[in-house]
């Protein structure tokens, strides 16, 4: 993403509780079973940020967000 860009996210949870957590950006959203979570975030600072699903981090449900 580009610094200053607002991004819309949609997280659909079909079978288990999940989170969309980026500690360094103070993002901590969650979705219960059968729920669709929709939210927006404006990326103000360039950097590389770790995205995790808190209950499934040990199972490898992690990612990276890069803001240029």
mmCIF file of the N, C-alpha and C atoms, coordinates in Angstrom:
data_MODEL
# 
_entry.id   MODEL 
# 
loop_
_atom_site.group_PDB 
_atom_site.id 
_atom_site.type_symbol 
_atom_site.label_atom_id 
_atom_site.label_alt_id 
_atom_site.label_comp_id 
_atom_site.label_asym_id 
_atom_site.label_entity_id 
_atom_site.label_seq_id 
_atom_site.pdbx_PDB_ins_code 
_atom_site.Cartn_x 
_atom_site.Cartn_y 
_atom_site.Cartn_z 
_atom_site.occupancy 
_atom_site.B_iso_or_equiv 
_atom_site.pdbx_formal_charge 
_atom_site.auth_seq_id 
_atom_site.auth_comp_id 
_atom_site.auth_asym_id 
_atom_site.auth_atom_id 
_atom_site.pdbx_PDB_model_num 
ATOM 1   N N  . UNK A 1 1  ? 0.833   -1.174  0.000  1.00 0.00 ? 1  UNK A N  1 
ATOM 2   C CA . UNK A 1 1  ? 0.000   0.000   0.000  1.00 0.00 ? 1  UNK A CA 1 
ATOM 3   C C  . UNK A 1 1  ? 0.879   1.240   0.000  1.00 0.00 ? 1  UNK A C  1 
ATOM 4   N N  . UNK A 1 2  ? 0.285   2.374   -0.332 1.00 0.00 ? 2  UNK A N  1 
ATOM 5   C CA . UNK A 1 2  ? 0.993   3.645   -0.311 1.00 0.00 ? 2  UNK A CA 1 
ATOM 6   C C  . UNK A 1 2  ? 0.663   4.384   0.989  1.00 0.00 ? 2  UNK A C  1 
ATOM 7   N N  . UNK A 1 3  ? 1.641   5.084   1.556  1.00 0.00 ? 3  UNK A N  1 
ATOM 8   C CA . UNK A 1 3  ? 1.387   5.894   2.749  1.00 0.00 ? 3  UNK A CA 1 
ATOM 9   C C  . UNK A 1 3  ? 0.289   6.901   2.422  1.00 0.00 ? 3  UNK A C  1 
ATOM 10  N N  . UNK A 1 4  ? -0.659  7.048   3.323  1.00 0.00 ? 4  UNK A N  1 
ATOM 11  C CA . UNK A 1 4  ? -1.790  7.941   3.137  1.00 0.00 ? 4  UNK A CA 1 
ATOM 12  C C  . UNK A 1 4  ? -2.996  7.272   2.516  1.00 0.00 ? 4  UNK A C  1 
ATOM 13  N N  . UNK A 1 5  ? -2.836  6.059   2.021  1.00 0.00 ? 5  UNK A N  1 
ATOM 14  C CA . UNK A 1 5  ? -3.924  5.334   1.368  1.00 0.00 ? 5  UNK A CA 1 
ATOM 15  C C  . UNK A 1 5  ? -4.881  4.739   2.399  1.00 0.00 ? 5  UNK A C  1 
ATOM 16  N N  . UNK A 1 6  ? -6.178  4.852   2.134  1.00 0.00 ? 6  UNK A N  1 
ATOM 17  C CA . UNK A 1 6  ? -7.185  4.186   2.950  1.00 0.00 ? 6  UNK A CA 1 
ATOM 18  C C  . UNK A 1 6  ? -7.588  2.907   2.234  1.00 0.00 ? 6  UNK A C  1 
ATOM 19  N N  . UNK A 1 7  ? -7.534  1.798   2.960  1.00 0.00 ? 7  UNK A N  1 
ATOM 20  C CA . UNK A 1 7  ? -7.822  0.485   2.395  1.00 0.00 ? 7  UNK A CA 1 
ATOM 21  C C  . UNK A 1 7  ? -9.042  -0.092  3.091  1.00 0.00 ? 7  UNK A C  1 
ATOM 22  N N  . UNK A 1 8  ? -9.954  -0.655  2.308  1.00 0.00 ? 8  UNK A N  1 
ATOM 23  C CA . UNK A 1 8  ? -11.134 -1.327  2.840  1.00 0.00 ? 8  UNK A CA 1 
ATOM 24  C C  . UNK A 1 8  ? -10.846 -2.824  2.933  1.00 0.00 ? 8  UNK A C  1 
ATOM 25  N N  . UNK A 1 9  ? -11.129 -3.399  4.080  1.00 0.00 ? 9  UNK A N  1 
ATOM 26  C CA . UNK A 1 9  ? -10.918 -4.828  4.309  1.00 0.00 ? 9  UNK A CA 1 
ATOM 27  C C  . UNK A 1 9  ? -12.265 -5.509  4.541  1.00 0.00 ? 9  UNK A C  1 
ATOM 28  N N  . UNK A 1 10 ? -12.393 -6.729  4.041  1.00 0.00 ? 10 UNK A N  1 
ATOM 29  C CA . UNK A 1 10 ? -13.549 -7.579  4.312  1.00 0.00 ? 10 UNK A CA 1 
ATOM 30  C C  . UNK A 1 10 ? -13.019 -8.932  4.761  1.00 0.00 ? 10 UNK A C  1 
ATOM 31  N N  . UNK A 1 11 ? -13.414 -9.349  5.951  1.00 0.00 ? 11 UNK A N  1 
ATOM 32  C CA . UNK A 1 11 ? -12.990 -10.636 6.506  1.00 0.00 ? 11 UNK A CA 1 
ATOM 33  C C  . UNK A 1 11 ? -14.258 -11.454 6.744  1.00 0.00 ? 11 UNK A C  1 
ATOM 34  N N  . UNK A 1 12 ? -14.363 -12.581 6.053  1.00 0.00 ? 12 UNK A N  1 
ATOM 35  C CA . UNK A 1 12 ? -15.515 -13.462 6.216  1.00 0.00 ? 12 UNK A CA 1 
ATOM 36  C C  . UNK A 1 12 ? -15.072 -14.689 6.993  1.00 0.00 ? 12 UNK A C  1 
ATOM 37  N N  . UNK A 1 13 ? -15.753 -14.948 8.088  1.00 0.00 ? 13 UNK A N  1 
ATOM 38  C CA . UNK A 1 13 ? -15.413 -16.071 8.964  1.00 0.00 ? 13 UNK A CA 1 
ATOM 39  C C  . UNK A 1 13 ? -16.476 -17.143 8.805  1.00 0.00 ? 13 UNK A C  1 
ATOM 40  N N  . UNK A 1 14 ? -16.096 -18.256 8.214  1.00 0.00 ? 14 UNK A N  1 
ATOM 41  C CA . UNK A 1 14 ? -17.064 -19.309 7.941  1.00 0.00 ? 14 UNK A CA 1 
ATOM 42  C C  . UNK A 1 14 ? -17.151 -20.361 9.040  1.00 0.00 ? 14 UNK A C  1 
ATOM 43  N N  . UNK A 1 15 ? -16.004 -20.716 9.666  1.00 0.00 ? 15 UNK A N  1 
ATOM 44  C CA . UNK A 1 15 ? -16.042 -21.871 10.577 1.00 0.00 ? 15 UNK A CA 1 
ATOM 45  C C  . UNK A 1 15 ? -15.432 -21.643 11.956 1.00 0.00 ? 15 UNK A C  1 
ATOM 46  N N  . UNK A 1 16 ? -14.582 -20.619 12.125 1.00 0.00 ? 16 UNK A N  1 
ATOM 47  C CA . UNK A 1 16 ? -13.903 -20.420 13.404 1.00 0.00 ? 16 UNK A CA 1 
ATOM 48  C C  . UNK A 1 16 ? -13.751 -18.935 13.710 1.00 0.00 ? 16 UNK A C  1 
ATOM 49  N N  . UNK A 1 17 ? -13.548 -18.613 14.966 1.00 0.00 ? 17 UNK A N  1 
ATOM 50  C CA . UNK A 1 17 ? -13.240 -17.248 15.380 1.00 0.00 ? 17 UNK A CA 1 
ATOM 51  C C  . UNK A 1 17 ? -11.859 -16.866 14.851 1.00 0.00 ? 17 UNK A C  1 
ATOM 52  N N  . UNK A 1 18 ? -11.741 -15.672 14.263 1.00 0.00 ? 18 UNK A N  1 
ATOM 53  C CA . UNK A 1 18 ? -10.466 -15.179 13.759 1.00 0.00 ? 18 UNK A CA 1 
ATOM 54  C C  . UNK A 1 18 ? -10.273 -13.717 14.153 1.00 0.00 ? 18 UNK A C  1 
ATOM 55  N N  . UNK A 1 19 ? -9.010  -13.299 14.177 1.00 0.00 ? 19 UNK A N  1 
ATOM 56  C CA . UNK A 1 19 ? -8.716  -11.886 14.364 1.00 0.00 ? 19 UNK A CA 1 
ATOM 57  C C  . UNK A 1 19 ? -7.878  -11.386 13.204 1.00 0.00 ? 19 UNK A C  1 
ATOM 58  N N  . UNK A 1 20 ? -7.914  -10.089 13.009 1.00 0.00 ? 20 UNK A N  1 
ATOM 59  C CA . UNK A 1 20 ? -7.074  -9.375  12.050 1.00 0.00 ? 20 UNK A CA 1 
ATOM 60  C C  . UNK A 1 20 ? -6.327  -8.373  12.926 1.00 0.00 ? 20 UNK A C  1 
ATOM 61  N N  . UNK A 1 21 ? -5.114  -8.754  13.340 1.00 0.00 ? 21 UNK A N  1 
ATOM 62  C CA . UNK A 1 21 ? -4.387  -8.003  14.352 1.00 0.00 ? 21 UNK A CA 1 
ATOM 63  C C  . UNK A 1 21 ? -3.037  -7.535  13.819 1.00 0.00 ? 21 UNK A C  1 
ATOM 64  N N  . UNK A 1 22 ? -2.811  -6.227  13.904 1.00 0.00 ? 22 UNK A N  1 
ATOM 65  C CA . UNK A 1 22 ? -1.528  -5.624  13.548 1.00 0.00 ? 22 UNK A CA 1 
ATOM 66  C C  . UNK A 1 22 ? -1.160  -4.719  14.721 1.00 0.00 ? 22 UNK A C  1 
ATOM 67  N N  . UNK A 1 23 ? -0.393  -5.259  15.668 1.00 0.00 ? 23 UNK A N  1 
ATOM 68  C CA . UNK A 1 23 ? -0.092  -4.538  16.899 1.00 0.00 ? 23 UNK A CA 1 
ATOM 69  C C  . UNK A 1 23 ? 0.549   -3.174  16.662 1.00 0.00 ? 23 UNK A C  1 
ATOM 70  N N  . UNK A 1 24 ? 1.504   -3.099  15.741 1.00 0.00 ? 24 UNK A N  1 
ATOM 71  C CA . UNK A 1 24 ? 2.223   -1.847  15.511 1.00 0.00 ? 24 UNK A CA 1 
ATOM 72  C C  . UNK A 1 24 ? 1.341   -0.739  14.938 1.00 0.00 ? 24 UNK A C  1 
ATOM 73  N N  . UNK A 1 25 ? 0.191   -1.102  14.375 1.00 0.00 ? 25 UNK A N  1 
ATOM 74  C CA . UNK A 1 25 ? -0.731  -0.110  13.823 1.00 0.00 ? 25 UNK A CA 1 
ATOM 75  C C  . UNK A 1 25 ? -1.996  0.031   14.661 1.00 0.00 ? 25 UNK A C  1 
ATOM 76  N N  . UNK A 1 26 ? -2.044  -0.671  15.775 1.00 0.00 ? 26 UNK A N  1 
ATOM 77  C CA . UNK A 1 26 ? -3.186  -0.671  16.699 1.00 0.00 ? 26 UNK A CA 1 
ATOM 78  C C  . UNK A 1 26 ? -4.476  -1.084  15.968 1.00 0.00 ? 26 UNK A C  1 
ATOM 79  N N  . UNK A 1 27 ? -4.344  -2.133  15.161 1.00 0.00 ? 27 UNK A N  1 
ATOM 80  C CA . UNK A 1 27 ? -5.509  -2.747  14.519 1.00 0.00 ? 27 UNK A CA 1 
ATOM 81  C C  . UNK A 1 27 ? -5.777  -4.053  15.251 1.00 0.00 ? 27 UNK A C  1 
ATOM 82  N N  . UNK A 1 28 ? -6.981  -4.218  15.757 1.00 0.00 ? 28 UNK A N  1 
ATOM 83  C CA . UNK A 1 28 ? -7.361  -5.463  16.423 1.00 0.00 ? 28 UNK A CA 1 
ATOM 84  C C  . UNK A 1 28 ? -8.848  -5.699  16.176 1.00 0.00 ? 28 UNK A C  1 
ATOM 85  N N  . UNK A 1 29 ? -9.141  -6.284  15.043 1.00 0.00 ? 29 UNK A N  1 
ATOM 86  C CA . UNK A 1 29 ? -10.510 -6.571  14.639 1.00 0.00 ? 29 UNK A CA 1 
ATOM 87  C C  . UNK A 1 29 ? -10.740 -8.068  14.769 1.00 0.00 ? 29 UNK A C  1 
ATOM 88  N N  . UNK A 1 30 ? -11.987 -8.467  14.975 1.00 0.00 ? 30 UNK A N  1 
ATOM 89  C CA . UNK A 1 30 ? -12.273 -9.894  15.087 1.00 0.00 ? 30 UNK A CA 1 
ATOM 90  C C  . UNK A 1 30 ? -13.618 -10.218 14.455 1.00 0.00 ? 30 UNK A C  1 
ATOM 91  N N  . UNK A 1 31 ? -13.762 -11.479 14.061 1.00 0.00 ? 31 UNK A N  1 
ATOM 92  C CA . UNK A 1 31 ? -14.999 -11.953 13.448 1.00 0.00 ? 31 UNK A CA 1 
ATOM 93  C C  . UNK A 1 31 ? -15.375 -13.285 14.076 1.00 0.00 ? 31 UNK A C  1 
ATOM 94  N N  . UNK A 1 32 ? -16.625 -13.390 14.480 1.00 0.00 ? 32 UNK A N  1 
ATOM 95  C CA . UNK A 1 32 ? -17.141 -14.642 15.004 1.00 0.00 ? 32 UNK A CA 1 
ATOM 96  C C  . UNK A 1 32 ? -17.605 -15.531 13.859 1.00 0.00 ? 32 UNK A C  1 
ATOM 97  N N  . UNK A 1 33 ? -17.896 -16.780 14.171 1.00 0.00 ? 33 UNK A N  1 
ATOM 98  C CA . UNK A 1 33 ? -18.350 -17.744 13.177 1.00 0.00 ? 33 UNK A CA 1 
ATOM 99  C C  . UNK A 1 33 ? -19.590 -17.204 12.472 1.00 0.00 ? 33 UNK A C  1 
ATOM 100 N N  . UNK A 1 34 ? -19.569 -17.255 11.152 1.00 0.00 ? 34 UNK A N  1 
ATOM 101 C CA . UNK A 1 34 ? -20.699 -16.816 10.354 1.00 0.00 ? 34 UNK A CA 1 
ATOM 102 C C  . UNK A 1 34 ? -20.780 -15.317 10.149 1.00 0.00 ? 34 UNK A C  1 
ATOM 103 N N  . UNK A 1 35 ? -19.810 -14.587 10.628 1.00 0.00 ? 35 UNK A N  1 
ATOM 104 C CA . UNK A 1 35 ? -19.826 -13.130 10.557 1.00 0.00 ? 35 UNK A CA 1 
ATOM 105 C C  . UNK A 1 35 ? -18.912 -12.617 9.448  1.00 0.00 ? 35 UNK A C  1 
ATOM 106 N N  . UNK A 1 36 ? -19.296 -11.516 8.834  1.00 0.00 ? 36 UNK A N  1 
ATOM 107 C CA . UNK A 1 36 ? -18.434 -10.809 7.889  1.00 0.00 ? 36 UNK A CA 1 
ATOM 108 C C  . UNK A 1 36 ? -18.090 -9.468  8.511  1.00 0.00 ? 36 UNK A C  1 
ATOM 109 N N  . UNK A 1 37 ? -16.813 -9.208  8.628  1.00 0.00 ? 37 UNK A N  1 
ATOM 110 C CA . UNK A 1 37 ? -16.293 -7.985  9.229  1.00 0.00 ? 37 UNK A CA 1 
ATOM 111 C C  . UNK A 1 37 ? -15.827 -7.068  8.103  1.00 0.00 ? 37 UNK A C  1 
ATOM 112 N N  . UNK A 1 38 ? -16.294 -5.837  8.110  1.00 0.00 ? 38 UNK A N  1 
ATOM 113 C CA . UNK A 1 38 ? -15.879 -4.850  7.114  1.00 0.00 ? 38 UNK A CA 1 
ATOM 114 C C  . UNK A 1 38 ? -15.335 -3.641  7.863  1.00 0.00 ? 38 UNK A C  1 
ATOM 115 N N  . UNK A 1 39 ? -14.107 -3.223  7.512  1.00 0.00 ? 39 UNK A N  1 
ATOM 116 C CA . UNK A 1 39 ? -13.535 -2.041  8.137  1.00 0.00 ? 39 UNK A CA 1 
ATOM 117 C C  . UNK A 1 39 ? -12.529 -1.393  7.200  1.00 0.00 ? 39 UNK A C  1 
ATOM 118 N N  . UNK A 1 40 ? -12.204 -0.147  7.475  1.00 0.00 ? 40 UNK A N  1 
ATOM 119 C CA . UNK A 1 40 ? -11.233 0.613   6.684  1.00 0.00 ? 40 UNK A CA 1 
ATOM 120 C C  . UNK A 1 40 ? -10.095 1.045   7.589  1.00 0.00 ? 40 UNK A C  1 
ATOM 121 N N  . UNK A 1 41 ? -8.920  1.220   6.986  1.00 0.00 ? 41 UNK A N  1 
ATOM 122 C CA . UNK A 1 41 ? -7.771  1.711   7.735  1.00 0.00 ? 41 UNK A CA 1 
ATOM 123 C C  . UNK A 1 41 ? -6.936  2.587   6.817  1.00 0.00 ? 41 UNK A C  1 
ATOM 124 N N  . UNK A 1 42 ? -6.479  3.719   7.352  1.00 0.00 ? 42 UNK A N  1 
ATOM 125 C CA . UNK A 1 42 ? -5.596  4.611   6.612  1.00 0.00 ? 42 UNK A CA 1 
ATOM 126 C C  . UNK A 1 42 ? -4.171  4.379   7.078  1.00 0.00 ? 42 UNK A C  1 
ATOM 127 N N  . UNK A 1 43 ? -3.309  3.991   6.158  1.00 0.00 ? 43 UNK A N  1 
ATOM 128 C CA . UNK A 1 43 ? -1.909  3.709   6.454  1.00 0.00 ? 43 UNK A CA 1 
ATOM 129 C C  . UNK A 1 43 ? -1.108  5.005   6.362  1.00 0.00 ? 43 UNK A C  1 
ATOM 130 N N  . UNK A 1 44 ? -0.791  5.588   7.514  1.00 0.00 ? 44 UNK A N  1 
ATOM 131 C CA . UNK A 1 44 ? -0.119  6.883   7.565  1.00 0.00 ? 44 UNK A CA 1 
ATOM 132 C C  . UNK A 1 44 ? 1.398   6.798   7.452  1.00 0.00 ? 44 UNK A C  1 
ATOM 133 N N  . UNK A 1 45 ? 1.989   5.693   7.943  1.00 0.00 ? 45 UNK A N  1 
ATOM 134 C CA . UNK A 1 45 ? 3.450   5.604   8.015  1.00 0.00 ? 45 UNK A CA 1 
ATOM 135 C C  . UNK A 1 45 ? 3.980   4.449   7.171  1.00 0.00 ? 45 UNK A C  1 
ATOM 136 N N  . UNK A 1 46 ? 5.030   4.720   6.381  1.00 0.00 ? 46 UNK A N  1 
ATOM 137 C CA . UNK A 1 46 ? 5.669   3.625   5.647  1.00 0.00 ? 46 UNK A CA 1 
ATOM 138 C C  . UNK A 1 46 ? 6.290   2.613   6.620  1.00 0.00 ? 46 UNK A C  1 
ATOM 139 N N  . UNK A 1 47 ? 6.359   1.383   6.194  1.00 0.00 ? 47 UNK A N  1 
ATOM 140 C CA . UNK A 1 47 ? 6.989   0.345   7.003  1.00 0.00 ? 47 UNK A CA 1 
ATOM 141 C C  . UNK A 1 47 ? 6.457   -1.021  6.641  1.00 0.00 ? 47 UNK A C  1 
ATOM 142 N N  . UNK A 1 48 ? 6.983   -2.024  7.318  1.00 0.00 ? 48 UNK A N  1 
ATOM 143 C CA . UNK A 1 48 ? 6.534   -3.400  7.155  1.00 0.00 ? 48 UNK A CA 1 
ATOM 144 C C  . UNK A 1 48 ? 5.949   -3.840  8.490  1.00 0.00 ? 48 UNK A C  1 
ATOM 145 N N  . UNK A 1 49 ? 4.738   -4.343  8.443  1.00 0.00 ? 49 UNK A N  1 
ATOM 146 C CA . UNK A 1 49 ? 3.993   -4.656  9.661  1.00 0.00 ? 49 UNK A CA 1 
ATOM 147 C C  . UNK A 1 49 ? 3.521   -6.100  9.630  1.00 0.00 ? 49 UNK A C  1 
ATOM 148 N N  . UNK A 1 50 ? 3.602   -6.763  10.787 1.00 0.00 ? 50 UNK A N  1 
ATOM 149 C CA . UNK A 1 50 ? 3.160   -8.156  10.883 1.00 0.00 ? 50 UNK A CA 1 
ATOM 150 C C  . UNK A 1 50 ? 1.671   -8.213  11.178 1.00 0.00 ? 50 UNK A C  1 
ATOM 151 N N  . UNK A 1 51 ? 0.957   -8.977  10.360 1.00 0.00 ? 51 UNK A N  1 
ATOM 152 C CA . UNK A 1 51 ? -0.467  -9.253  10.527 1.00 0.00 ? 51 UNK A CA 1 
ATOM 153 C C  . UNK A 1 51 ? -0.597  -10.666 11.084 1.00 0.00 ? 51 UNK A C  1 
ATOM 154 N N  . UNK A 1 52 ? -1.395  -10.822 12.148 1.00 0.00 ? 52 UNK A N  1 
ATOM 155 C CA . UNK A 1 52 ? -1.597  -12.162 12.710 1.00 0.00 ? 52 UNK A CA 1 
ATOM 156 C C  . UNK A 1 52 ? -3.072  -12.401 13.015 1.00 0.00 ? 52 UNK A C  1 
ATOM 157 N N  . UNK A 1 53 ? -3.433  -13.658 13.048 1.00 0.00 ? 53 UNK A N  1 
ATOM 158 C CA . UNK A 1 53 ? -4.687  -14.108 13.630 1.00 0.00 ? 53 UNK A CA 1 
ATOM 159 C C  . UNK A 1 53 ? -4.282  -14.658 15.000 1.00 0.00 ? 53 UNK A C  1 
ATOM 160 N N  . UNK A 1 54 ? -4.650  -13.959 16.045 1.00 0.00 ? 54 UNK A N  1 
ATOM 161 C CA . UNK A 1 54 ? -4.159  -14.308 17.388 1.00 0.00 ? 54 UNK A CA 1 
ATOM 162 C C  . UNK A 1 54 ? -4.403  -15.769 17.751 1.00 0.00 ? 54 UNK A C  1 
ATOM 163 N N  . UNK A 1 55 ? -5.624  -16.314 17.600 1.00 0.00 ? 55 UNK A N  1 
ATOM 164 C CA . UNK A 1 55 ? -5.811  -17.708 18.009 1.00 0.00 ? 55 UNK A CA 1 
ATOM 165 C C  . UNK A 1 55 ? -5.135  -18.731 17.101 1.00 0.00 ? 55 UNK A C  1 
ATOM 166 N N  . UNK A 1 56 ? -4.688  -18.311 15.910 1.00 0.00 ? 56 UNK A N  1 
ATOM 167 C CA . UNK A 1 56 ? -4.106  -19.264 14.968 1.00 0.00 ? 56 UNK A CA 1 
ATOM 168 C C  . UNK A 1 56 ? -2.683  -18.912 14.555 1.00 0.00 ? 56 UNK A C  1 
ATOM 169 N N  . UNK A 1 57 ? -2.034  -18.030 15.284 1.00 0.00 ? 57 UNK A N  1 
ATOM 170 C CA . UNK A 1 57 ? -0.658  -17.635 14.954 1.00 0.00 ? 57 UNK A CA 1 
ATOM 171 C C  . UNK A 1 57 ? 0.290   -18.829 14.963 1.00 0.00 ? 57 UNK A C  1 
ATOM 172 N N  . UNK A 1 58 ? 0.154   -19.707 15.956 1.00 0.00 ? 58 UNK A N  1 
ATOM 173 C CA . UNK A 1 58 ? 1.035   -20.876 16.059 1.00 0.00 ? 58 UNK A CA 1 
ATOM 174 C C  . UNK A 1 58 ? 0.853   -21.831 14.885 1.00 0.00 ? 58 UNK A C  1 
ATOM 175 N N  . UNK A 1 59 ? -0.302  -21.745 14.231 1.00 0.00 ? 59 UNK A N  1 
ATOM 176 C CA . UNK A 1 59 ? -0.577  -22.601 13.073 1.00 0.00 ? 59 UNK A CA 1 
ATOM 177 C C  . UNK A 1 59 ? -0.141  -21.936 11.765 1.00 0.00 ? 59 UNK A C  1 
ATOM 178 N N  . UNK A 1 60 ? 0.484   -20.768 11.876 1.00 0.00 ? 60 UNK A N  1 
ATOM 179 C CA . UNK A 1 60 ? 1.022   -20.108 10.693 1.00 0.00 ? 60 UNK A CA 1 
ATOM 180 C C  . UNK A 1 60 ? 0.111   -19.097 10.035 1.00 0.00 ? 60 UNK A C  1 
ATOM 181 N N  . UNK A 1 61 ? -0.974  -18.708 10.692 1.00 0.00 ? 61 UNK A N  1 
ATOM 182 C CA . UNK A 1 61 ? -1.871  -17.720 10.111 1.00 0.00 ? 61 UNK A CA 1 
ATOM 183 C C  . UNK A 1 61 ? -1.316  -16.326 10.399 1.00 0.00 ? 61 UNK A C  1 
ATOM 184 N N  . UNK A 1 62 ? -0.313  -15.968 9.617  1.00 0.00 ? 62 UNK A N  1 
ATOM 185 C CA . UNK A 1 62 ? 0.381   -14.694 9.749  1.00 0.00 ? 62 UNK A CA 1 
ATOM 186 C C  . UNK A 1 62 ? 0.606   -14.120 8.352  1.00 0.00 ? 62 UNK A C  1 
ATOM 187 N N  . UNK A 1 63 ? 0.862   -12.829 8.296  1.00 0.00 ? 63 UNK A N  1 
ATOM 188 C CA . UNK A 1 63 ? 1.122   -12.198 7.018  1.00 0.00 ? 63 UNK A CA 1 
ATOM 189 C C  . UNK A 1 63 ? 1.898   -10.914 7.248  1.00 0.00 ? 63 UNK A C  1 
ATOM 190 N N  . UNK A 1 64 ? 2.157   -10.203 6.156  1.00 0.00 ? 64 UNK A N  1 
ATOM 191 C CA . UNK A 1 64 ? 2.896   -8.968  6.214  1.00 0.00 ? 64 UNK A CA 1 
ATOM 192 C C  . UNK A 1 64 ? 2.159   -7.903  5.416  1.00 0.00 ? 64 UNK A C  1 
ATOM 193 N N  . UNK A 1 65 ? 2.092   -6.720  5.970  1.00 0.00 ? 65 UNK A N  1 
ATOM 194 C CA . UNK A 1 65 ? 1.562   -5.553  5.266  1.00 0.00 ? 65 UNK A CA 1 
ATOM 195 C C  . UNK A 1 65 ? 2.734   -4.616  5.030  1.00 0.00 ? 65 UNK A C  1 
ATOM 196 N N  . UNK A 1 66 ? 2.936   -4.230  3.776  1.00 0.00 ? 66 UNK A N  1 
ATOM 197 C CA . UNK A 1 66 ? 4.013   -3.318  3.430  1.00 0.00 ? 66 UNK A CA 1 
ATOM 198 C C  . UNK A 1 66 ? 3.417   -1.992  2.975  1.00 0.00 ? 66 UNK A C  1 
ATOM 199 N N  . UNK A 1 67 ? 3.855   -0.920  3.613  1.00 0.00 ? 67 UNK A N  1 
ATOM 200 C CA . UNK A 1 67 ? 3.403   0.432   3.273  1.00 0.00 ? 67 UNK A CA 1 
ATOM 201 C C  . UNK A 1 67 ? 4.611   1.201   2.770  1.00 0.00 ? 67 UNK A C  1 
ATOM 202 N N  . UNK A 1 68 ? 4.515   1.735   1.552  1.00 0.00 ? 68 UNK A N  1 
ATOM 203 C CA . UNK A 1 68 ? 5.629   2.443   0.948  1.00 0.00 ? 68 UNK A CA 1 
ATOM 204 C C  . UNK A 1 68 ? 5.421   3.938   1.002  1.00 0.00 ? 68 UNK A C  1 
# 
